[in-house]
Amino acid sequence: MPAPLPGARPGRDPDRAIKRGPRRVSAEVVAATQRDRLFDGLVHEVATKGYDNARVSDICQAAGVTRPAFYALFTGKEDAFLAAYR
């Protein structure tokens, strides 16, 4: 089954929550999950507010991901937007 398109799920989808505690998943899995959640948060924020008014902090909040994690994955909003588009 193909992966859902960005924005098809809410960024804070409980099924994709990363549980606290001893690490049982690899850093790569955590980064991939955060990236997917950020794509969903970005699509929802841009659809609601428009590209210019969607702030990185809004995208992070919608995705339940910290700003440092966002910048570990993307150089900025444009980079994230283009990655979601691809």
C-alpha angles and dihedrals in degrees: 000000000000120000115263117259117261110276094026091111133035113265091237094053104161091217089066097046114131108227120230121236134058111005110258096160127062124253088248092058091048091050092047091050092048091048092052092047091049091052090054092045091048094050092048094048094046091047091051102038106016126248096281094050098043105099125201089241090055091049091049092048092049089051097041090236128127123246092243089055089049092053091045087061103033137027091223147318094298092052090051092046093051092046090052089048092052 
